[in-house]
Amino acid sequence: MDLELEDKVVLVTAASRGLGRAAAMEFARQGARLAVCSRGEGIETAAEEIRKATGAKVYATQADISRQEDVERLVRHTLEHFGTIDILIINAGGPPPGNFLSLQLEDWEAAFRLTLMSAVYLCTAVVPHMIERGAGSIVTMQSYSVKQPVDNLILSNSFRMAVIGMMKSLANELGPKGIRVNSINPAWTWTERVEELMDDRARRNGTTAEQEAARITAEIPLGRMGTVEEFGRTIAWLASPAASFIHGHALFFDGGAVKTPL
């Protein structure tokens, strides 16, 4: 299937590793031009690997998207470099694990800025440009925890639901202006963050990371975690013109893990 992504400009945040990097790599494979960022220096390495693997044009910069000034600079420089932004992929990684009594107020405030306000900052900076063009696609990467909370991830469980509420509202506002808005909500997909979460669970439960991973996959009807390649293909389709009538949708990339009815 032709996703019609050739020469489209895609801005992917938190793209130095994990699902953000997987998304960026697939957009590049589909012929898109990329702007990518992360908080650390690893974004330059990731960008060079994507260039070598795909031949894509990639603009990379460090930016902390929990800071409004960084987001404004990121979007301004992307527009200066490419002249437009066709697709915005909102990704901010995940807040640290913890239960309610183990967390401090500062943890809640940091997670609020990382998960919710980063999406607000990015949409505030990009949406006016898309409205002016009369076209655009926005996809936010959240989690299946918006439907089925995950133990010991209360920060993620709380603020990701707020982002989904914002996206559903934006879908109503922006659809008539030619801008599609969706979310993708992965369950367990093997990334560096999942490795960290498995290690955390193993420490708390006196088990091994392998045993914790096995417990999770036993509850997934497909019997395994997703791969980053599968995720990349899915989000590229969802954001692309090939999914032109998919709007206001929360897509679950979960192998059947969410068992509650729609």
Kinemage of the C-alpha trace (Angstrom):
@kinemage 1
@onewidth
@group {chain A} dominant
@subgroup {mainchain}
@vectorlist {calphas} color= white
{ca met a 1} P 0.000 0.000 0.000
{ca asp a 2} L 1.236 3.468 -0.900
{ca leu a 3} L 0.912 5.591 2.250
{ca glu a 4} L 1.418 8.781 0.184
{ca leu a 5} L 4.150 9.977 2.550
{ca glu a 6} L 6.760 10.808 -0.087
{ca asp a 7} L 8.274 14.245 0.737
{ca lys a 8} L 5.819 14.879 3.583
{ca val a 9} L 7.414 16.663 6.544
{ca val a 10} L 6.975 14.750 9.789
{ca leu a 11} L 7.948 16.089 13.210
{ca val a 12} L 8.577 13.256 15.707
{ca thr a 13} L 9.483 14.107 19.296
{ca ala a 14} L 11.432 11.944 21.765
{ca ala a 15} L 12.840 10.051 18.785
{ca ser a 16} L 16.286 8.985 19.985
{ca arg a 17} L 15.125 5.527 21.077
{ca gly a 18} L 12.173 3.238 21.612
{ca leu a 19} L 8.826 3.842 19.945
{ca gly a 20} L 9.694 7.389 18.901
{ca arg a 21} L 12.739 6.182 16.999
{ca ala a 22} L 10.724 3.330 15.469
{ca ala a 23} L 8.127 5.800 14.227
{ca ala a 24} L 10.781 8.094 12.768
{ca met a 25} L 12.507 5.195 11.012
{ca glu a 26} L 9.308 4.008 9.329
{ca phe a 27} L 8.323 7.490 8.160
{ca ala a 28} L 11.800 7.784 6.653
{ca arg a 29} L 11.418 4.412 4.921
{ca gln a 30} L 8.185 5.718 3.413
{ca gly a 31} L 10.002 8.686 1.870
{ca ala a 32} L 9.092 11.388 4.365
{ca arg a 33} L 11.379 14.207 5.452
{ca leu a 34} L 11.954 14.215 9.198
{ca ala a 35} L 12.445 16.614 12.052
{ca val a 36} L 13.353 14.756 15.237
{ca cys a 37} L 14.306 15.741 18.749
{ca ser a 38} L 15.108 14.404 22.196
{ca arg a 39} L 16.440 15.817 25.433
{ca gly a 40} L 19.821 14.121 25.097
{ca glu a 41} L 22.660 14.046 22.619
{ca gly a 42} L 21.556 10.613 21.412
{ca ile a 43} L 19.263 12.246 18.878
{ca glu a 44} L 22.208 12.999 16.579
{ca thr a 45} L 23.241 9.345 16.574
{ca ala a 46} L 19.674 8.213 15.913
{ca ala a 47} L 19.289 10.729 13.091
{ca glu a 48} L 22.494 9.579 11.414
{ca glu a 49} L 21.403 5.932 11.653
{ca ile a 50} L 18.078 6.826 10.021
{ca arg a 51} L 19.840 8.735 7.238
{ca lys a 52} L 22.173 5.829 6.520
{ca ala a 53} L 19.392 3.256 6.571
{ca thr a 54} L 16.896 5.170 4.408
{ca gly a 55} L 18.587 8.092 2.667
{ca ala a 56} L 15.973 10.413 4.182
{ca lys a 57} L 16.503 14.074 4.932
{ca val a 58} L 16.601 14.387 8.718
{ca tyr a 59} L 16.825 17.553 10.803
{ca ala a 60} L 17.798 16.713 14.380
{ca thr a 61} L 18.030 18.889 17.463
{ca gln a 62} L 18.015 18.615 21.239
{ca ala a 63} L 14.815 19.846 22.859
{ca asp a 64} L 13.023 19.181 26.133
{ca ile a 65} L 9.361 19.241 25.144
{ca ser a 66} L 8.242 19.693 28.754
{ca arg a 67} L 9.593 23.256 28.321
{ca gln a 68} L 7.500 25.642 26.238
{ca glu a 69} L 10.508 27.626 25.039
{ca asp a 70} L 12.163 24.459 23.720
{ca val a 71} L 9.018 23.465 21.844
{ca glu a 72} L 8.665 26.902 20.273
{ca arg a 73} L 12.295 26.787 19.142
{ca leu a 74} L 11.887 23.238 17.792
{ca val a 75} L 8.834 24.141 15.715
{ca arg a 76} L 10.315 27.426 14.500
{ca his a 77} L 13.530 25.740 13.364
{ca thr a 78} L 11.610 22.897 11.690
{ca leu a 79} L 9.568 25.407 9.693
{ca glu a 80} L 12.709 27.331 8.790
{ca his a 81} L 14.410 24.122 7.658
{ca phe a 82} L 11.576 22.464 5.718
{ca gly a 83} L 9.011 25.241 5.234
{ca thr a 84} L 6.088 23.194 6.533
{ca ile a 85} L 4.921 20.512 8.971
{ca asp a 86} L 2.482 18.004 7.475
{ca ile a 87} L 2.395 15.520 10.342
{ca leu a 88} L 3.013 15.949 14.065
{ca ile a 89} L 3.823 12.870 16.150
{ca ile a 90} L 3.565 13.699 19.850
{ca asn a 91} L 5.744 11.445 21.994
{ca ala a 92} L 7.238 12.197 25.385
{ca gly a 93} L 8.360 8.877 26.745
{ca gly a 94} L 6.829 7.915 30.082
{ca pro a 95} L 6.867 9.181 33.665
{ca pro a 96} L 8.724 7.050 36.227
{ca pro a 97} L 6.984 4.098 37.889
{ca gly a 98} L 5.557 4.358 41.362
{ca asn a 99} L 2.365 3.999 43.389
{ca phe a 100} L 0.472 6.852 45.023
{ca leu a 101} L 2.154 6.724 48.427
{ca ser a 102} L 5.668 6.359 47.014
{ca leu a 103} L 5.501 9.545 44.923
{ca gln a 104} L 6.054 13.150 45.911
{ca leu a 105} L 4.159 16.213 44.688
{ca glu a 106} L 7.196 17.144 42.618
{ca asp a 107} L 6.825 13.845 40.748
{ca trp a 108} L 3.231 14.722 39.851
{ca glu a 109} L 4.217 18.186 38.676
{ca ala a 110} L 7.058 16.845 36.519
{ca ala a 111} L 4.783 14.179 34.990
{ca phe a 112} L 2.142 16.821 34.288
{ca arg a 113} L 4.648 18.866 32.303
{ca leu a 114} L 6.162 15.832 30.564
{ca thr a 115} L 2.988 14.039 29.521
{ca leu a 116} L 0.179 16.601 29.270
{ca met a 117} L 1.793 20.002 28.862
{ca ser a 118} L 4.221 18.768 26.209
{ca ala a 119} L 1.191 17.883 24.063
{ca val a 120} L -0.365 21.276 24.792
{ca tyr a 121} L 2.865 23.099 23.883
{ca leu a 122} L 3.311 21.142 20.643
{ca cys a 123} L -0.270 21.640 19.484
{ca thr a 124} L -0.162 25.320 20.419
{ca ala a 125} L 2.918 25.762 18.240
{ca val a 126} L 1.929 23.557 15.275
{ca val a 127} L -1.858 23.820 14.924
{ca pro a 128} L -1.958 27.462 13.723
{ca his a 129} L 0.412 26.524 10.885
{ca met a 130} L -1.796 23.562 9.930
{ca ile a 131} L -4.927 25.721 10.064
{ca glu a 132} L -3.294 28.235 7.746
{ca arg a 133} L -2.536 25.426 5.279
{ca gly a 134} L -5.956 23.821 5.716
{ca ala a 135} L -4.417 20.392 6.215
{ca gly a 136} L -2.457 18.295 8.673
{ca ser a 137} L -2.355 15.137 10.746
{ca ile a 138} L -1.630 14.845 14.466
{ca val a 139} L -1.052 11.560 16.281
{ca thr a 140} L -0.223 11.319 19.954
{ca met a 141} L 1.527 8.243 21.333
{ca gln a 142} L 0.018 7.299 24.686
{ca ser a 143} L -0.696 3.878 26.229
{ca tyr a 144} L -3.278 1.137 26.572
{ca ser a 145} L -3.392 2.222 30.221
{ca val a 146} L -5.975 4.842 29.193
{ca lys a 147} L -8.389 1.897 28.973
{ca gln a 148} L -6.846 -0.517 31.464
{ca pro a 149} L -4.621 1.047 34.192
{ca val a 150} L -1.241 -0.579 34.752
{ca asp a 151} L -0.087 -1.326 38.304
{ca asn a 152} L 2.646 0.938 39.706
{ca leu a 153} L 2.279 3.444 36.852
{ca ile a 154} L -0.164 5.871 38.443
{ca leu a 155} L 1.474 8.939 36.880
{ca ser a 156} L 1.195 7.517 33.383
{ca asn a 157} L -2.311 6.188 34.031
{ca ser a 158} L -3.496 9.625 35.148
{ca phe a 159} L -1.979 12.066 32.686
{ca arg a 160} L -2.262 9.951 29.551
{ca met a 161} L -6.041 9.928 29.999
{ca ala a 162} L -5.939 13.722 30.085
{ca val a 163} L -4.061 13.795 26.773
{ca ile a 164} L -6.667 11.510 25.182
{ca gly a 165} L -9.411 13.861 26.380
{ca met a 166} L -7.605 16.777 24.786
{ca met a 167} L -7.137 14.883 21.501
{ca lys a 168} L -10.812 13.906 21.327
{ca ser a 169} L -11.776 17.545 21.874
{ca leu a 170} L -9.279 18.757 19.276
{ca ala a 171} L -10.706 16.254 16.784
{ca asn a 172} L -14.064 18.029 17.022
{ca glu a 173} L -12.465 21.451 16.685
{ca leu a 174} L -9.914 20.736 13.969
{ca gly a 175} L -11.699 18.221 11.739
{ca pro a 176} L -13.711 20.948 9.965
{ca lys a 177} L -10.412 22.739 9.301
{ca gly a 178} L -8.920 19.770 7.442
{ca ile a 179} L -6.734 18.481 10.296
{ca arg a 180} L -7.000 14.875 11.442
{ca val a 181} L -6.321 14.070 15.110
{ca asn a 182} L -5.810 10.542 16.474
{ca ser a 183} L -3.959 8.633 19.167
{ca ile a 184} L -2.139 5.319 19.210
{ca asn a 185} L -2.072 3.437 22.489
{ca pro a 186} L 0.475 0.632 22.657
{ca ala a 187} L 0.481 -2.162 25.183
{ca trp a 188} L 3.728 -3.952 25.947
{ca thr a 189} L 6.121 -3.401 23.045
{ca trp a 190} L 9.741 -4.405 23.579
{ca thr a 191} L 11.779 -1.217 23.998
{ca glu a 192} L 14.422 0.140 26.363
{ca arg a 193} L 11.661 1.542 28.606
{ca val a 194} L 9.966 -1.847 28.855
{ca glu a 195} L 13.298 -3.380 29.827
{ca glu a 196} L 13.546 -0.772 32.601
{ca leu a 197} L 9.996 -1.521 33.765
{ca met a 198} L 10.684 -5.270 33.794
{ca asp a 199} L 13.788 -4.654 35.919
{ca asp a 200} L 11.722 -2.494 38.296
{ca arg a 201} L 9.051 -5.185 38.645
{ca ala a 202} L 11.683 -7.862 39.196
{ca arg a 203} L 13.267 -5.848 42.040
{ca arg a 204} L 9.909 -5.303 43.713
{ca asn a 205} L 8.727 -8.894 43.318
{ca gly a 206} L 11.971 -10.746 43.927
{ca thr a 207} L 11.885 -12.297 40.466
{ca thr a 208} L 13.774 -11.809 37.204
{ca ala a 209} L 13.011 -9.509 34.284
{ca glu a 210} L 12.470 -12.612 32.124
{ca gln a 211} L 9.872 -13.986 34.548
{ca glu a 212} L 8.040 -10.656 34.632
{ca ala a 213} L 7.984 -10.476 30.827
{ca ala a 214} L 6.629 -14.022 30.681
{ca arg a 215} L 3.780 -13.109 33.057
{ca ile a 216} L 2.795 -10.225 30.789
{ca thr a 217} L 2.899 -12.141 27.540
{ca ala a 218} L 0.802 -14.914 29.082
{ca glu a 219} L -2.049 -12.372 29.356
{ca ile a 220} L -1.788 -11.164 25.746
{ca pro a 221} L -3.971 -13.217 23.372
{ca leu a 222} L -1.305 -13.131 20.651
{ca gly a 223} L 1.143 -14.571 23.197
{ca arg a 224} L 3.926 -12.020 22.774
{ca met a 225} L 4.847 -8.360 23.017
{ca gly a 226} L 4.705 -6.150 19.960
{ca thr a 227} L 7.834 -5.218 18.041
{ca val a 228} L 9.046 -1.715 17.290
{ca glu a 229} L 8.876 -2.469 13.563
{ca glu a 230} L 5.185 -3.381 13.849
{ca phe a 231} L 4.550 -0.227 15.812
{ca gly a 232} L 6.356 1.932 13.248
{ca arg a 233} L 4.277 0.550 10.390
{ca thr a 234} L 1.054 1.079 12.333
{ca ile a 235} L 1.640 4.684 13.325
{ca ala a 236} L 2.896 5.603 9.841
{ca trp a 237} L -0.362 4.295 8.376
{ca leu a 238} L -2.512 6.061 10.984
{ca ala a 239} L -0.841 9.427 10.380
{ca ser a 240} L -0.730 9.075 6.604
{ca pro a 241} L -3.168 10.126 3.859
{ca ala a 242} L -3.898 6.401 3.421
{ca ala a 243} L -5.975 6.655 6.646
{ca ser a 244} L -7.766 9.795 5.471
{ca phe a 245} L -11.146 8.960 7.081
{ca ile a 246} L -9.731 7.861 10.447
{ca his a 247} L -10.301 10.789 12.793
{ca gly a 248} L -10.834 11.246 16.526
{ca his a 249} L -9.845 7.623 17.037
{ca ala a 250} L -7.892 5.995 19.865
{ca leu a 251} L -6.188 3.024 18.194
{ca phe a 252} L -5.002 0.236 20.494
{ca phe a 253} L -1.774 -1.463 19.466
{ca asp a 254} L -2.073 -4.236 22.018
{ca gly a 255} L -2.273 -7.760 20.600
{ca gly a 256} L -5.679 -8.076 22.252
{ca ala a 257} L -4.436 -7.171 25.741
{ca val a 258} L -7.325 -4.780 26.404
{ca lys a 259} L -10.309 -6.995 27.055
{ca thr a 260} L -12.937 -4.446 28.098
{ca pro a 261} L -15.632 -3.740 25.502
{ca leu a 262} L -15.431 -0.536 23.479
